[in-house]
């Protein structure tokens, strides 16, 4: 197989909120004992910054591929960059170099036959090597809070390891999705408990699940759009602003869904919204005005501008699905019952979208969306708890 550089984000944590072990075929690589001093960092101040994806690509083509071509000419593999880290998304900066960053990638094999052998091979042949000024060696550091991270280090001894993670494709899917490839399509419960950040067979959601999630986003907007105004009318501008921020996040997530783009976790949400969606750059200044507004009336004015654009985008993206002779998605604000508030009526839009779902099982689901739509606790999205949440959708 040819070597590929993937920019798929498999996890949007950077390894600081969750204890993870860097394993090859179940064997733990070199780990520092808790309480030991921090490993030496590479002297990055004197090394020009290079985006992590580019560094990993150079690492593969300049150092690793020649070794494989020479000693394993018949080996079939895919080389890619998967996993944690801002570099996976292309959002890394100078600051990113202080942990879990450096020349590394995943080597995916057809079977397990060569995993241990290759690990030993790379340990031997990559020692003392560097690429673009960066060492090929890493050391694991356990911080005071118990979190562990890999640090790129100039050290070259038994406590260091290379950054190539070797596994089969099957091991990869089991490790990240707890899903056995080759055993059939993911179930409905699988789809709705896969965090958005770890998916792509998976290129995107099946149509009916996509519609379900879009409908759930509009449902969320419909549930709170008038509350922002009512809180402000009751002289609670802080409460109104908090509700507005929740609605802004729903607008952003809905934009990602409509454009079928990956939606990262909180730290990179705004960056990805601006850089990775077609409509994010035009919506961003409007949403910023919502947050800067001093009164609920001003807040209402700007957020309805965003709603109206999003309603038009919904019409556009679903034009091949929704029969315009039977359904009309409202794209202009209207008064909320008899109260002096103006809304887009997200609930009505949601009803139209839900009516397009053909799968009876999906139509009967509660209108809450996937787990990462109604839960934003990092620990709750770890695989152990996430798998238990499948019962919600059964």
Secondary structure, DSSP 8 states (H G I E B T S, - for coil): ---------S--S-SSSS----EETTEE-----TT--------GGGS----HHHHHHHIIIIIIHHHHHHH-TT--EEEE--SSSHHHHT---GGGGGSS-SS-EEEEESSSTTHHHHHHHHHHHSTT-EETTEESEEEEEE-TTS-EEEEE-S--STT-EESEEEEEHHHHHHHHH---TTS-S--HHHHHHS-GGG--SSSS--HHHHHHHHHHHHHHHHHHHHHHHHHHHTT-HHHHHHHHHHHHHHHHHHHHHHTT-----HHHHHHHHHHH-TTHHHHHHHHHHHHH-SSHHHHHHHHHHHHHHHHHHHHHHTTTTS-TTT-----S-EE-TTSS-EE--HHHHHHHHHTT---HHHHTS-TT-SHHHH---TGGGSHHHHHHGGGGG-
